[in-house]
Amino acid sequence: MQAGRLKAAVALAAAAALAVGASGCAKSERDDAGGGAKTGGTFVFAGAGDPKNFDPIFNDDGESFRPIRQMYDTLIQNKPGTADLQGALAESWEHDADGKVWTFKLRKGVKFHDGTPFNAAAVCFNFDRWFNMKGAAAQSQMIYYSDVFGGFAKNEAEGVGQPVYNKCEAKDDGTAVVTMNQYKGAFPGAFALTALSIASPEALKKYDADAVKQNGDSFEYSAFANEHPVGTGPFSFGGWDKAKGEITLNRNPDYWGDKAKVDKLVIKVIKDENTRKQELRAGTVQGIDFPAPADRKALSGEGFQVLDRPAFNILYLGFNQKNPKLKDLRVRQAIAYALNRQQLVQTKGPGGTKVADEFMPDTVLGYASDVQKYDYNPEKAKQLLKDAGVQNLTLNFYYPTDVSRPYMPNPQEIFTVLANDLQAVGIKVNGVARPWNGGYKDDVQQFGKQDLHILGWTGDYNDPGNFVGTFFGRGKVEFGDQAMTEMFDAITKADGTVDEAGKKAAWEQVNRDIAAKWLPAVPIWHAPPAIVVTKDVKGLVASPLTDERFNTVSVG
């Protein structure tokens, strides 16, 4: 992983985050350990949308990962406030010369919330569970796993590839050896993915975790996923009151690491950004995420702590080439030229937002400064549509409701601006608004109902495969791009290049070709998201990856 290139970008933000109660950040100390920070009580944080469930492997969105990362641990995790790696459930790791065999030395004395031991057998149970998952419904929901590991023991879902994973061996209780079929640039960074958190094997079996059922356009998950999630994290599951929109997590007194300072963590789902702000001001919540860009200065002036994160993300407009007219590159290019992205940045983006020319930030290895640009040019857009013989083009443009994302603070406003740009060049737009979880994401990513959609990504680790490879490394229903095998092959080759100079050159060429030859989507912007807490909150470390852990937080 090329973490060094991101260090400069996150250093300032990390320093600001660390300033939020220095006594609470550097070391987690409860009163009974002699620390001075106030402990106990409840920290209430306003989530921006509903979680899908609490089984890590079946999730890929931040609102689900927010509670999940409090309850579970990964083998490796990101050092707070950075994209650097540090040990978690694994104290150390190493790989062979080919980068195919990974040996993890595991932390001793760790227990799951149900009292069962964490050991190498538990690690291998999880890896084997993922690899041997059965059923198209379950496999289709394992988006991160498919992006990283390619495929399964028996592929049943659409769009999965050949498996990268081979086997996991428990050499002894403290040593797990994971063998891959091929080198992949995602590792070791991907071992820190929240989706690859380690769950209790006993709980997974007891609560039938693999039972995923599809009913029409919706999915049903197990008792483990909804009612009995069991990990090793600093908080354990206390309940999910869907009627009140509250997820309650309780302090785990036996946590192996820095124990939580508060006794209880409540994630209160408040989908409307203005309502989140009002509750913050009223004191009914102590923290909110993704404040409206126009509110940041005012909140800071009122005494709230506004922590900006670096823009390690991307917002894009996706094409679904299932629509035959969108298979024509000229039509996709016309749409790109029709978008006044600079105006969108200036009117709707947070301070520091930049127009994106590629699908990853410029701090990531393989960013190419000479890609084809699509500056605003409505006349060129009209000419390209004419050249393609496309008249009276009507497109169904999907956008999400009931959510704010780090890269997309107000989806409806962004949709409105982009739709107006398209209509100005003669494209008729039918806007389709769908709720984030249980609607929008399934319609777009599982069923491909849309012609156009807005979506995005916050990086999980500093590697081009986590951005470009995740989006375009295999055919996806989201883009209807299953025929773009040249693109898939180029990405696979770049991702499998071991030599760093060769890897850099290969990814740079991939980025050039995505812009000029393939254009499966249009990059829109990189936007720095903020997180806001009340002045009595101490110990919160803002993450460039939106990977905040709340065990360091105290209130009062």
N, C-alpha and C positions, 0 to 999 in steps of 0.2 A: 504494500500500500504506500502511495506517495503522499504521506500526511504532511510533509514539510511545507509543501506549496500552499497549504491552507493556513499554516500557523500565523503568518503575518495578518491574514484577513480576520482571524478570530481573536487575536491578542487583545485588541482594544475593547472588544465586546466582553471578553472574559474578565478583563480588569474591572470594567464597570459592574459586571455581575458580582464579582468577588467583593466589591465595595458595599454590597447590600448586606450589612451585618457581618463584618469581617470575623467577629467572634464566632459566628455560626457556620462560616463556610469552610475554613481551613480544617476544622476538626469537629466531629460530632460528639458533644459532651453533654450528658445529662447531669442534673443536679447531684445525683448519687455518685457521679464520677468526679465531682469537684468542679464542673464547668460553670460558667456564669450565665449562659443563655437560659432564658425561661423555657421550661419544658412542660409537657402535658397539654391538655386542652385539645381543641379541634381546629384544623385548618380547612377552610371551605374554599374550594377553587371552582370557578365557573367554566365548565366545558362548553365548547361551541357547537356540539352536535352529539347525537346518540352514538354510543358504541354499537358495533355489530354483535359482538359477544366477547368472551374473555379467554378463548382458546387461541394462543398466539399464532399458531400455524394457519388459521383460517382468516387472518386479518391482514390488511395492508394500508390502513388509514390511521391518521394521527389521533382521532378521537377515541378509537378503540385502543390504540397503543398507550395512551396516557394512563389509564388505570392498569393496563397489563404490565407496564414496566415497573410499577410500584409493587406488584405481587410476585414477579418472576425475576430470575437472573439468567444471563447468557454465559457461555464459557468465557468470552472476552467482552469487555465493554469499553465505551469511550470515556476517557478521563473527563471529569466534569468541566464544562466550559470550552472543550476543545474537540477536535476530531482525532486526537491521538488515542492509541489503544493501550489498555492496561488489563491486567488479570482480573477475573471475576470468579466464577466457579472453577475456572482453571487458573492456577497460580502462575503457570508458565506453559509455553508451547514451542514446538519446533517442527520443521518439515525436512524431508529428504531433499537431495539435490535436484530432483525433478519436480518438486512442489506437488507431489501427488499423495504422499503419506504424511499425515499430521498427527503428532503425538502430544497429548495434553496431560500435564501433571495436575491433578485435581486437588482442590482444597479439602482438607480433612475436617471431620466433625460437623459437617453441614447436614441439616435435616430439612425435609419438606414440611410444610405447614401441618400435614397430617401425622407428623412424627416419624415417617419412614426415612431411611437414610439416603442421602445423596451419595452416589458413587459411580464408578465407571460403568457398571451394569445399567444404571439409570440413564446415563448419557447415551449408551448404545441402544437402549430401548426407544428413546426419543428419535434418534436418527433412523433406526429401522422402521419405526412407526410411520414416519414421513415417507420413506422410500416405498413401503409396502401398502400405502393407503389405497383402498379399493373404492371404486365407484366414480363415475364421471362427475357427480355433484360435488363430492368432497374434493377431488383433484382440481376442479375448476375454481375452487375457493382458495387454493394454496398458491396464490399469485407469486409471493416472494420465493417460495420453494422452487417453483417452476422456472423463475427468472434466474435463480442461482444454480440449481442442480439439474435443470434441463428436463428430466423426465422421471418416471417411476418404474418399479419392477414390472408392472404391466400398465401401459398407458391406456387410459379410458377417456380422458377429457380431450377436447379439441385443442390443438395448437401446442401440445407438449412435445418435447424432443427426446433425444437420446440421453440417458442418465449419466450425470457426472459422478454421482455417488456410487461406490462399490460395496464397501462394508465398514463395520465398526467392530473393534475387538476390545474387550475388557481384559487387559493384560494382568491387572490386579485391581483391587478396589480403588487405588489412586491413580491409575493410568489407563486412559482411553486412546486408542489408535484408530483414526478415521482415514480410510483409503479411498482415493478418487480414481476414476478411470482416465482422467486427463488433467493437465495443469489448467488452472483458471485464475485470471487476474483478480477475481473477487476476493480471494483469500489472502490474508487472514481477516480482512475487514468484515466480510459477510458473516463470520462467526459472532459478530456483535449485533446482528440484526435482531430486533425485538421479536420478530416472527419466529426466530429460531431459539426462543427461550426454552429452558428445560423444565418440564412438568413432572409431577409425581407419577411414576408408572402405575402405582396401586390405584390412585384416583382416576387416571385415564381408563383403566380397565373397569373399575367399579361403576363409573358413571357413563360408560359406553361412549367415549369421546369421539370415536370415528363415525358415529351415526349422523350423517348429514343427508337430509332429504330435500329434494326439489319439488315444490308444488307450483306448477305454472311458472310464473316469473319470480317466485320467492323461494327462500331457503330456510329450512329449519335445522337447528343445531341441538347438540346433546345437553343432558343435564350437567355434564362437566363444564361445557362452554358457557352456560347461562346461570348455573346455580352453585356449582362446586369447583371453581377453578383452584388448583393447588400448585403453588410454586415454592420457591425458597426465599422470596424477596422480603424487604423490610416491613411490608404491610401484608396482612392476610385479608381474604374476602369477608366482608360483613353483610353484604346484601345489595341487591339492585331493585330499588323501588321505581318501577317504570312509570307508575301513575304520577309520582312526585318528581320524576326525573333525577333521582339521587342515587349515586353509587357510594356505599360506605365501606371503607377499608380500616382495619384495626392494626395497631402497632404490633409487630411481631417481636416479642421480648427475647426470642432465641436467635435473632438474626446474626449471621456470621460476621457481618461488617458493621459499619457505623449504624447503631440502632436509631430508629426514628425518634425525633424529639417530641412530636405530638402524639397523643394517645389515639387520635382518630383523624382520618382524612376523608372528607366528603367532596366528591366531584358532583357538582350540581349542574345539570345540563340546562343551559339557557341559550336557545338558538338565535335569538335576536340580539344583534350587537348593541343596540341602544339600551335594551333591558339589562344586559350584562353591565354596562357602564353605570346605569342607575343603581343597581344592587351593590356595585363596588362603592359608590358614593354613600349609599345608605348603611354600609358596613355589614350587610347580610352575607357578602362574600369577601374574602381577603385577597383574591387574585383573579385576574381575567387574562385571556389570551386574545391576540389579534384585534386590538382596538382599532377603530376607524382612523385612517391617516390624519384626518382633520382634528381628532380629539387628543392626540398625543401631547401636544404642547400645553393644552388646557389642563389635562390631568397632571402633568408634571408641575404646573404652576399651583395646583391645589394641594401639592404635597405628596402625591402618589409617586411611587418609584416606577419609572418607565424605563425598561431595559430593552434596548434595541439589539437584535441578533444580526449577524452578517447575512447577506442574501445568498445562502447556499441552496438555491432552489430555482425552479423554472415554472412558469405558466405557459401553456401552449393551447393553440386551437387545433384540434384533431380533425382529420378527414376520415370518413368511412368509405373506402373504395368499393364497398358492396353496391353503392350507387354507381352505375356505369359511367355517368358523366364525370364523376370524380376520379375515375381511372386515368383520365387525360391529364398529363402533367401540366399542360397549358392552363387548364381550368384551375388546378391547385395553385399555380403561380399567379394567376389572375386574382385569386382570393388573397394571396399574400400581399400583392401590390395594393390591393384595395384597402388594407387596414392601416389606419393612421395610428400606429403604435406609439409614436412619440407624444401625440396629443393625449392618448390614453394614460401614459406614464405621468404626464404633467397634471392631468385633471383627477385621476383616480388612484394613482400609486402613492404609497408612503414615501416620505423623504428618503432619497438615496436609491430609489428605484431606477433601473436602467433597462432600455430596450434590449431584448435578447436577439442575437444573431445565430446562436447555436443552442443546443439543448442541454448545455452544462455551463457552469460558471467558468470564468477565465482563469481561476486558480487551479483547475483540474488538468492533469497531464493529458495532452492530446488536443487541447483547444487550438484551433487554427485561426489566425488573424486574417486570412485571405479568403474566407468563404464568400460565396455569392450573397450579396445583400438584397433585401427586399424593402427598400425605402418607399415611403408612401407615394404612389403614382397612379391615381384613378384612371387617367387616360390610357396608360399602358395596360391596366387591368381590363378595360373595355375592349382594347384591341386584341388582347389574348383570347378573350371570350369569343370575339368575332372570328379570329383565326381558327378556333376550335369548332366553329359552327354551332355554338351553344347560344340559344336564345330562350328567353322566358324561363330561365333557370329558377327553380323553387327548391329550397333546402330546409329540412327540419333541423333546427339548431337547438340542441339540448343544453340546459344549464341547471345547476343544483340550487335547491332552496334549503332553508333550515340549517345552514352551516356557514362558517367562515374558515378559510384555510390559510396557512402561512403565506402562500403564493397568490391567494385569491380572497382578499378581505371582504369583498361584497360582490358575489357572483352575478346578481341581477344587474347591478350597475355596469359591470364589465360586459355582460351580454348585450345590454342596450347600446353601448357605444359601438361595439363590434358589428352588431346587426345593422345599425344606421350606416356604417361605412359600406357594408355589403349592398344595402339597398340603394346607396348613392351611385353604384355602378351597374344597377339594373338587376341585381339578384334579389328575388323575393325570399324573405325569411319567415318561416313559421317557428316561433319560439315555443319550446316545450320545457316547462319547469317541472322538476321532479325532486322529491325529498332525497337527501344525501344517501343514507343507508336504507336498504330495503326498497330502493326505487332507482335513483339516478345511477349509482355505480353498477348495479346489476343490468339496467337497461343498456348502458354504454359498454361495459366491459364483458358481460356475459352473453347478451342477446343482440348487441349491435343494432339497436333500433334507430339510431341517429344518423344524420348525414354529417353534421358538424357538432362539436362539443368542446367545452373548455374544461381542462383538467391540468394537473401539474404534479410537482414532486419536490420534496425536500430531501436532499442527499442523506444517505445513511453512512457513507464512508467515502473517502476521497479517491475515487477511481472512476474512469470514464465508463466502465461497464455498469456502474450503479446508476448512471444517467442514460446514456445512449443505448447501452446494452439492455437495460431494463425495458425501455420503450420499444426498441426496434430490433432486438436481437433474435426474435422469432415471430412468426405470424400471429397476429392477435385479432380477435373479434373486434376489439375497440377501433382498429384502423382498417379492418378488412383488407389487410396487406399480405395475405398468405402467399400471393404470387411473387412477391418481391424477394426471390431467393438470392439474387446477387447481393442485396443489402445484408441479408442474414449471414451469408458466407463471409462477407468482408468483416462484419462485426465479430463473428466467431474466430476468424484468423487474428484480428487485432487483439482480442481478449486472450488468446492463447499464446501470444508472443511474450517470451520470457525476458529477452534483452530489453532494457529500459529505453534505449535510444530507438530500437526497432519498434517497440510498442508505441512510443510517442509519435513516430512517423506514421505508423499504421492508423492510429486513431485520428490524427490530423487529416489523413486522406478520407477516412470514413466521414468526418464532419464536412469536408468539402463536397463529397458526393451526396450526402444527405441534402445539402442545400441546393445543389445544382442539378442532380440527376434523379433523385427519388422524392424528396419533399413529402413525406408521409404526414406531416403536420407543420404548423407555423409556430416557431418560438415567439412568445409575446414579451415577457419581461422577467427580470430577476428583482424581487421585492424583499427588502429587509423587514421581517415581522418583529413585532414587539410583544413583550409580556409585561403586565402591570400588577403590582401588589401594593397593599396599604403600607403606610410608613412603619407600622409595628411588626411587619414581617421581616425576619432575619434568616440568612442562610441560604436563600434561593440562588442557585447558580444557573444563569441563562445559558442555553446550549445553541450553537450554530446549527445543530441538527434537530432542534426542538425536542431534545432528549432529556428533559428535566426530570430529576429524581427528587422526591419530596421528603426523603428521610432526613435531609439536612435542615429542613425548615422549622423554625419556631415562631410563635405568635405572641406578642405582648412584651 
